[in-house]
Amino acid sequence: MTLFYYSPQFLHHETGNHVESANRIRHIPDHLEKLGLLPRCTRPEWKPLSRARLNYAHTPRYVDEVWATAKSGGGDLDPDTVCSPASYDVALLAAGAACDAVGRVLQGEDRNAFCLVRPPGHHALRDRAMGFCIFNNVALAAASAVWEYDLERVLIIDWDIHHGNGTQAIFWQDPKVALLSVHRYPFYPGTGSEDEQGEGDGAGTIMNVPVEFGISREEYVSIFREAVAKMADRIRPQLILLSAGFDTHRLDPLGGLGLETEDFGTLTDIVLEAADKHCDAKLVGVLEGGYNPEALADSVAVHLEHLLAAG
């Protein structure tokens, strides 16, 4: 089976008319239920991430800032990132889901997991929010795998249309956590060129694969397949984490690279093949972007269906 993480609490990160709103995911669980996918999943209970574990990827001063902003009634953490009164607690719950999934997968409870969470995370830096993201869920999950389970080789694959700049910055000099990001470029946030490859002990652990707007679906899938195989063979990961953004869908209002819903099944299979080859199929996915609610629901359903088929 597949571990599936979702809580109605994720709807309480209130952002008003912001494109990253609760409406993105509000109806997805019902959609998955009607398709018969949720009954096939394991639905674990989990706890919010502790403040101490936030230090794996974020500075105490930044954590204090988020807490204080939420407790004072909310405000803007940056021009794109809203913090409501409940956002600190919701962000801890989202990060807790990703870390709990890592623990259960590494302990053999299930082979793969998907975390339907918000706020998203891959733009969040160690010391500040960015691009709708408060805490970097996938970075915290990777760090927990290293610090709590003694893993030496973790690979994060990011297929969101936007470069995972926060994840890259957090692990820029880290030899134990590698990042493959396939993203539209040039595009927000402006990072993600091919020559950004990490430095120091982390030199060569980052692979950026920029793709231009107008690329065909077939070209994108081919580039993604080649990049995943190359990076996975280089790193030989003990665990693969997926920053699963669905804003490459042709209907997405913030990006769009022309992908159709069914293409996410193909991309999922490519990642699953790498996980099966290198780490006994251990894969944990975490929701990032995707801003057309209908397209997102359908794409998540396809992704989950392929995870279940592999589990």
C-alpha positions as CSV (number, residue, x, y, z in Angstrom):
1,M,0.0,0.0,0.0
2,T,0.9,3.7,-0.1
3,L,1.0,6.0,2.9
4,F,-1.3,9.0,2.4
5,Y,-1.1,12.2,4.5
6,Y,-3.8,14.8,4.6
7,S,-5.5,16.8,7.3
8,P,-8.3,19.4,7.2
9,Q,-6.0,21.5,9.3
10,F,-4.1,22.3,6.1
11,L,-7.1,24.4,5.0
12,H,-6.5,26.7,8.0
13,H,-3.4,28.3,6.5
14,E,-5.6,31.2,5.3
15,T,-4.3,33.3,2.4
16,G,-7.4,35.1,1.2
17,N,-7.6,35.5,-2.6
18,H,-4.0,34.4,-2.9
19,V,-3.4,31.8,-5.7
20,E,-1.9,29.5,-3.1
21,S,-5.1,29.0,-1.2
22,A,-7.0,26.3,0.6
23,N,-9.1,25.8,-2.6
24,R,-6.1,24.1,-4.2
25,I,-6.5,21.0,-2.1
26,R,-9.9,21.3,-0.5
27,H,-11.7,18.8,-2.7
28,I,-8.9,16.5,-3.5
29,P,-9.6,13.9,-0.8
30,D,-13.2,13.6,-1.9
31,H,-12.0,13.2,-5.5
32,L,-9.6,10.5,-4.5
33,E,-12.3,8.8,-2.4
34,K,-14.7,8.7,-5.4
35,L,-12.0,7.2,-7.6
36,G,-11.5,4.4,-5.0
37,L,-7.9,5.4,-4.4
38,L,-8.0,6.5,-0.7
39,P,-9.4,3.2,0.6
40,R,-6.4,1.5,-0.9
41,C,-4.0,3.8,1.1
42,T,-2.8,3.7,4.7
43,R,-3.8,6.8,6.5
44,P,-1.4,7.3,9.5
45,E,-1.8,9.7,12.4
46,W,1.2,11.9,13.0
47,K,2.4,14.9,15.1
48,P,3.5,18.3,14.1
49,L,7.2,18.7,13.8
50,S,8.9,19.8,17.0
51,R,10.6,23.2,17.1
52,A,13.9,21.5,17.8
53,R,13.7,19.5,14.5
54,L,13.0,22.7,12.6
55,N,16.6,23.5,13.3
56,Y,17.6,20.8,10.7
57,A,16.8,23.3,8.0
58,H,15.9,26.7,9.5
59,T,17.5,29.2,11.9
60,P,16.0,29.7,15.3
61,R,15.6,33.4,14.5
62,Y,13.5,32.7,11.5
63,V,11.4,30.2,13.3
64,D,10.8,32.9,16.0
65,E,9.8,35.3,13.3
66,V,7.2,33.0,11.9
67,W,5.8,32.1,15.3
68,A,5.6,35.8,16.3
69,T,3.9,36.8,13.1
70,A,1.3,34.1,13.4
71,K,0.6,34.8,17.1
72,S,0.3,38.5,16.5
73,G,-2.6,38.0,14.1
74,G,-0.7,37.3,10.9
75,G,1.0,39.3,8.1
76,D,3.3,39.0,5.1
77,L,6.5,37.1,5.6
78,D,7.6,38.2,2.2
79,P,5.8,39.9,-0.8
80,D,4.5,36.5,-1.9
81,T,4.1,34.6,1.4
82,V,1.1,35.1,3.7
83,C,1.2,34.1,7.3
84,S,-2.2,33.8,9.0
85,P,-2.8,33.2,12.7
86,A,-2.8,29.4,12.2
87,S,0.0,29.3,9.7
88,Y,2.8,28.4,12.1
89,D,0.9,25.4,13.5
90,V,-0.2,24.3,10.0
91,A,3.3,24.6,8.6
92,L,4.6,22.4,11.5
93,L,1.9,19.8,10.7
94,A,2.9,19.8,7.0
95,A,6.6,19.4,7.9
96,G,5.7,16.7,10.4
97,A,3.9,14.7,7.7
98,A,6.9,14.7,5.5
99,C,9.2,13.6,8.3
100,D,6.8,11.0,9.6
101,A,6.5,9.5,6.1
102,V,10.3,9.2,5.9
103,G,10.4,7.4,9.2
104,R,7.7,4.9,8.3
105,V,9.1,4.2,4.8
106,L,12.6,3.7,6.1
107,Q,11.3,1.4,8.8
108,G,9.5,-0.7,6.2
109,E,6.0,0.1,7.1
110,D,5.2,0.9,3.5
111,R,7.4,1.4,0.4
112,N,6.2,4.8,-0.7
113,A,4.2,7.8,0.6
114,F,2.5,10.9,-0.7
115,C,1.9,14.0,1.5
116,L,-0.9,16.2,0.4
117,V,0.1,19.2,2.4
118,R,0.3,23.0,2.4
119,P,1.9,25.5,2.6
120,P,4.4,24.2,0.1
121,G,8.1,24.3,0.9
122,H,10.8,24.2,-1.8
123,H,11.4,28.0,-2.0
124,A,11.8,28.4,1.8
125,L,15.4,29.3,2.7
126,R,17.1,28.6,6.1
127,D,16.4,32.1,7.3
128,R,13.4,33.4,5.4
129,A,10.2,32.6,3.6
130,M,9.9,32.8,-0.1
131,G,7.5,32.1,-2.9
132,F,4.4,30.9,-0.9
133,C,6.7,28.7,1.3
134,I,7.2,28.9,5.0
135,F,9.1,25.8,6.1
136,N,11.0,23.6,3.6
137,N,9.1,20.3,4.0
138,V,11.2,18.2,1.7
139,A,14.5,19.6,3.1
140,L,13.4,18.8,6.7
141,A,12.4,15.3,5.5
142,A,15.8,14.8,3.9
143,A,17.6,16.1,7.0
144,S,15.6,13.9,9.3
145,A,16.7,10.9,7.2
146,V,20.3,11.9,7.6
147,W,20.3,12.9,11.2
148,E,17.8,10.3,12.6
149,Y,18.4,7.3,10.4
150,D,22.1,7.8,9.6
151,L,21.5,7.8,5.8
152,E,24.6,8.8,3.7
153,R,22.9,9.3,0.4
154,V,19.5,11.0,-0.1
155,L,18.3,12.2,-3.4
156,I,15.6,14.9,-3.8
157,I,13.9,15.1,-7.2
158,D,12.0,18.3,-7.9
159,W,9.7,18.4,-10.9
160,D,7.9,21.6,-10.0
161,I,7.9,24.1,-12.8
162,H,9.9,26.5,-10.5
163,H,13.4,25.8,-9.4
164,G,13.7,24.5,-5.9
165,N,16.0,27.3,-4.8
166,G,15.4,26.9,-1.1
167,T,16.2,23.2,-1.2
168,Q,19.3,23.9,-3.2
169,A,20.6,26.6,-0.8
170,I,20.0,24.5,2.3
171,F,22.1,21.6,0.9
172,W,24.6,23.6,-1.2
173,Q,27.6,22.2,0.7
174,D,26.1,19.0,2.0
175,P,27.6,15.7,0.7
176,K,24.7,13.6,1.9
177,V,21.7,15.2,0.3
178,A,21.6,15.6,-3.5
179,L,19.1,17.5,-5.6
180,L,17.9,17.1,-9.2
181,S,15.6,19.9,-10.3
182,V,14.0,20.0,-13.7
183,H,12.3,23.3,-14.2
184,R,11.4,26.1,-16.6
185,Y,14.2,28.6,-17.1
186,P,14.6,31.5,-17.3
187,F,11.6,31.8,-14.9
188,Y,10.9,32.5,-11.2
189,P,12.9,32.5,-8.9
190,G,15.7,33.2,-11.3
191,T,18.0,30.5,-10.1
192,G,18.6,27.0,-11.4
193,S,21.2,27.3,-14.2
194,E,23.2,24.3,-15.2
195,D,26.4,25.6,-13.7
196,E,24.9,25.7,-10.2
197,Q,26.2,22.3,-8.9
198,G,27.0,22.8,-5.2
199,E,30.4,23.5,-3.7
200,G,32.8,22.3,-1.1
201,D,31.8,18.9,0.2
202,G,28.6,19.2,-1.8
203,A,30.2,19.9,-5.1
204,G,28.5,17.8,-7.8
205,T,25.5,16.9,-5.6
206,I,23.2,19.3,-7.4
207,M,22.0,18.9,-11.0
208,N,19.9,21.6,-12.5
209,V,18.1,20.8,-15.8
210,P,16.6,24.0,-17.2
211,V,13.9,23.6,-19.9
212,E,12.5,26.4,-22.0
213,F,8.8,27.4,-22.4
214,G,7.3,25.8,-25.5
215,I,9.1,22.4,-25.1
216,S,7.0,19.5,-26.3
217,R,5.5,16.9,-23.9
218,E,7.7,14.2,-25.5
219,E,10.8,16.3,-25.2
220,Y,10.1,17.0,-21.5
221,V,9.5,13.4,-20.6
222,S,12.7,12.3,-22.5
223,I,14.8,15.0,-20.7
224,F,13.4,14.1,-17.3
225,R,13.9,10.3,-17.9
226,E,17.6,10.8,-18.8
227,A,18.3,13.2,-15.9
228,V,16.7,11.0,-13.3
229,A,18.6,7.9,-14.5
230,K,21.9,9.8,-14.7
231,M,21.6,11.4,-11.2
232,A,20.3,8.3,-9.5
233,D,23.1,6.2,-10.9
234,R,25.6,8.9,-9.7
235,I,24.2,9.2,-6.2
236,R,23.0,5.6,-5.6
237,P,20.4,7.0,-3.1
238,Q,19.2,5.1,-0.1
239,L,16.0,7.1,-0.2
240,I,14.4,9.3,-2.9
241,L,12.2,12.3,-2.0
242,L,10.0,14.0,-4.5
243,S,9.1,17.7,-4.6
244,A,5.9,17.0,-6.5
245,G,4.7,20.2,-8.0
246,F,2.0,19.9,-10.7
247,D,2.3,23.4,-12.2
248,T,3.8,22.1,-15.4
249,H,0.3,21.1,-16.3
250,R,-0.9,22.9,-19.4
251,L,-3.9,24.4,-17.5
252,D,-1.9,25.8,-14.7
253,P,-2.2,29.6,-14.4
254,L,1.3,30.2,-12.9
255,G,3.5,28.2,-15.2
256,G,2.4,25.5,-17.6
257,L,4.8,23.5,-19.8
258,G,2.1,21.8,-21.7
259,L,2.0,18.6,-19.8
260,E,-1.3,16.6,-19.7
261,T,-2.6,14.9,-16.6
262,E,-1.5,11.4,-17.8
263,D,2.1,12.6,-18.2
264,F,2.4,12.7,-14.4
265,G,1.8,9.0,-14.4
266,T,4.8,8.6,-16.7
267,L,7.0,10.9,-14.6
268,T,6.0,9.0,-11.5
269,D,7.0,5.7,-13.1
270,I,10.4,7.1,-14.0
271,V,11.0,8.1,-10.4
272,L,9.7,4.8,-9.1
273,E,12.1,2.9,-11.5
274,A,15.0,4.8,-10.0
275,A,13.8,4.1,-6.5
276,D,13.3,0.4,-7.3
277,K,16.8,0.1,-8.7
278,H,18.7,1.9,-6.0
279,C,16.8,1.9,-2.7
280,D,14.2,-0.9,-2.6
281,A,11.6,1.4,-4.0
282,K,11.7,3.8,-1.0
283,L,10.0,7.0,-2.2
284,V,8.3,9.9,-0.3
285,G,6.5,12.6,-2.3
286,V,5.5,16.0,-0.9
287,L,3.1,18.4,-2.7
288,E,4.7,21.6,-3.9
289,G,2.9,23.7,-6.6
290,G,-0.2,23.3,-8.8
291,Y,-2.7,26.1,-8.9
292,N,-5.6,24.9,-11.1
293,P,-7.7,23.0,-8.6
294,E,-9.3,20.6,-11.1
295,A,-6.0,19.9,-12.9
296,L,-4.2,19.4,-9.6
297,A,-6.8,17.0,-8.3
298,D,-6.7,14.9,-11.5
299,S,-2.9,15.0,-11.5
300,V,-2.6,14.0,-7.9
301,A,-5.0,11.1,-8.6
302,V,-2.8,9.8,-11.4
303,H,0.3,10.2,-9.3
304,L,-1.3,8.3,-6.4
305,E,-2.6,5.6,-8.7
306,H,0.9,4.8,-10.0
307,L,2.3,4.9,-6.4
308,L,-0.3,2.3,-5.4
309,A,0.5,0.1,-8.4
310,A,4.1,0.1,-7.3
311,G,3.5,-0.4,-3.6
